[in-house]
Amino acid sequence: MLKNAHILLKNEYQKCFEKVKEDGYYACFAEEKLHHSLQVLGAGNFIIRHESWFANKTQDFIDLCKTAVLLHDIARFEEITVRYLRNVKIDHGEEGAKKLKLMPEFNDIRITLPIKHHGHVKEDFYRDAEFLNIKDTKLADEVEHIFFLIRDADKIANFNIVCNEREKFLPVFIPQKDEVSDQRSIITPEVKDDFLRCKTVNYALRRTQADHCLAFISWFFDINYQSSVVFCERLDLINKMFDGLKFYQNDENLAQDLKNLVIKYLTNIKS
């Protein structure tokens, strides 16, 4: 299963790249998503090895978990293609789940349902009729833990790319100054207040580049596993993400307060 997942991922990337390769931004976007998917698998492997819930699981189940992680963005390549060719937006999580349901090898609710909602707020996952209709408590537990696994590994990989490959991939995540509605080097009050609630920032509130960066940092508030926090610390991602925020705003005291809030939040997850 996992071997075929790798083949599927690379095939989807190649199809996309051939259609967008003349455009530097979209070609980079496609390359980043292939690179990202492999990094997400790496982060997922760390969580699986170090998180107690995954201990003593069968190898078949572990391979299924890794497959779900690797294919979480399988519809990103279609999303990139249709945005480039027709300026159409799709939900890559929902489309990915639909795509995999058509493939018998990957048509497993433990793969498709976590992928469907990995980019949504958690409430969407818990409200999904497909999840609510699971009668087997063991199966429901597996679906939920794979959902958490994908979300955590996805965030860790995105943080890592932004922190360590800024020159190449940062434009995929943070818009240029002339692309935001407010070009001041500040965090707007609405975004700051949302962040202070220890929640992922509502994207509709973003006005400045600093808002976009802080909304990205707010993903730390959606970490689920203790081992995910440990991995973030080993990679020094918290410090590096806030170092990146310095490029977009100049209030050092505010930035330190927000950083301390993240550290406190993640420390509570570890305890």
N, C-alpha and C positions, 0 to 999 in steps of 0.2 A: 504493500500500500504506500509506504513512505517513498520508495523508489519511484513509483509511478506519479506520485505527487510532485516530485522534483521535475520529472519530464513534462508534466502538464504545466507547471509554473513557467518553465523556460520556453515552452511552445507559445504560451499566451504572450509572454514578453516579446518574442521574436515577431509574432504577427503584428503586435502594436508598434514595435520599433520601425518596422518596414513602412508603416503608414505615416509616422510622424517624424521620421529621421531628418527631414529637411528643416524642421523648426527646432532651434536650439533649446528653447524652454521645455517643450513637450518631450523631446528626445531625452533631456536630462531627467524629466519627471518619470518617464518610463524606466530609465536606468536606475533611478533612486528606488523605485518600487521593487525592482528585482533585488537590488542590494539590501533594501530594507527587509524584505521577506526572509532572506537568509539570516540577517541579524536577529530578527524576531525568533527564528528557530533557535539560534544560539542562546538568546535570553531564556527562551522556553526550556531548553535543555538544562540550564542552570537551575531554574525553579523546580523542575521535575526531580533533579538529583538531590536538592537540598530541602524540599518541602515535605514534611512528614506524611501528608495525605497521600502522596504518590508512592510512598514506600510499599514494597511487597505487592504492587500491582503486576499483572501479567505483562509479558513483553508485547503481546498483541494490543493490549489496552494502551500501553505507553506509545507504541507506534501510531495508534489512532490519535492520541493526544498531539503528538508531534506533527501528524498530517494536518490536523485542524489548525495548528499554529502556522505551519508553512503556507497553507492555502487561504489564510484569513483575508488576504487582499487579492484573491484570484481575479476578481472583477474590476480591479483598479485599471487594468490594461484596457479593458473595454471602455471604462469611464474616460480614460485619457484620450482614447481614439475618437469617441463621439464628441467630446469637448473640442477637440482639434478640428474635426471634419464638419461638425454641424452645430457647435456651440450649445450642445445639449448636456444637461447634468443628470446623472443617475445616482442612486444610492448604491455604492459598491458593496456594502454588506448584504443588502437584500438581494441584489443581482447575483452576488457570489453564491448565496444559499440556493437560489433558483438554478443556477448553472450546475452546481454539484448534485442537486437532487435528480438531475437528468443522467447522472453517471452512476451506475449501480455500485461501483467500488467505493464511492464516496457518499452515497445516499444513506447517511446515518445521522440521526437527530443530534448525536453528540458532536458531530462535525458541523452540520448545517445550521442548527439553531444558534450556537455561540457565534458563528461567523455572521449570521444575519444581524445580530445586535451588537457586535463588538465595538462599533463606532457610535452607538446610541447611548442615551442615558440608561442606567440600570433598570429604571422603572419600566421601560419598554420591554425589556427581556422578561421581567416578572409578570407583566400583563399579557404577554403573548399567549393566545389560546392554545398553541401547540405545547407550551411549557405547562400551562395550567391543566392540560388534559393528560399529562403523564401520570399514570397510576402507580407505577413501580418506583418506590422511594429511592432505591439504589440507582436507578437510571436517572432520576431527577437530580440526585446528588452529583452524579458524574457529569451531567450536562452543565450544572452550575459551576463546578470546579474547572471544567475546561473553558467556560466563559470567562472566569476570573484569570485563568492562565493566559488566554489570548490577550485580554485587556492589559495585563501587567507586562507581558513580553513585548507587546506592541509599543507601549509607552517607553519602556526602557530603550528599545532600539531607536525610536524617534529621538529621544533625548541624546543618545550616543552619537547619532549622525549629525545632529545640529551642533553638538559640542565639539566634535572632533573632525568634521568634514565641512566646516562652515563655508569655505570658499566655493566649494562645488555645489552643495545642496541647500544652503540656507535660503536662496530665493524661492524654493519650493514651499517653505514654511512661513517666512516673514515677507510681506509685500514691500516693495520699494517705497520710498517716501512720497513719491508723486502718485502712488496708487492708493493711499489712504485718505480719508475725508478730512482728517485733522493732522496737519504736518508739524505741530508743536512736539517738542521732546519731553512729553509728560505722560504719566499714567492718569487717565481721566477718572474723576471721582466715582463714577458708576462702576467701572471695572475694578477699582481698588476696593470698593465696598463689597462687591460680589466675591472677590478673592478673600477678604477678611472673614467671610462666612465659612471658609474652609470647604469650598465647593468648586467644581469646575466652572470657569467663567462662561457666562452666556455670550456666545459669539456675536449676537446681535448688538451687544453693547460696545464692541470694539470700534475705536475711532482713530487711534494713533498707532505707530509702529510699536511703541511700548505696550499698548493694550494687547496687540497681537502676541507679543513676546510673553507678557504676563499670563495671558489666557493659555498659552502653551505650557508655561510653568505650572499652572493650576492643575494640570493632569496628575501631579503628585498626590492630589487629594483623592484620586481614584485608584490608588495602589491597594491591593487586596492581601498579598502574601507577605509574611515576615521576610522570607528569602528574597523577595523582590526589593525590599528596602535595603537589605544587606548588599545586594548586587549594585544598586544605585550608589551606595556608599563606597564600595570597592572601586567603582569607576569614577568617583568624585563628581557625579552628575549634578548634585544640588549646587555645589559651589560653581561649577562650570556654567550651569544655566543662568545663575544670577550674575556671573561675570558677563554673560552675553547681554543681559538686560541693561548693563551700563552703556552700551552703544546707543540706546534709544531714549534714555532719560537720565537726569542729573541729580536726582534727590537721593543721596547716599543713605541718609538716615531712614527714609521710607523703605528703600530696598533692603536694608539690614533688618528692619522690623518684619517685613514680609518673608525674608529668608528664615528668620527665627521661628516664624509661625509654621513654615513648612517643616523645619527640623523637629519642632515639638510634635507636630501631627504624625510624622513618620516614626518618631521615637515611641509614641503611644501604640502604633501598630506592632512594633517589635516587642513591646513589653507584655 
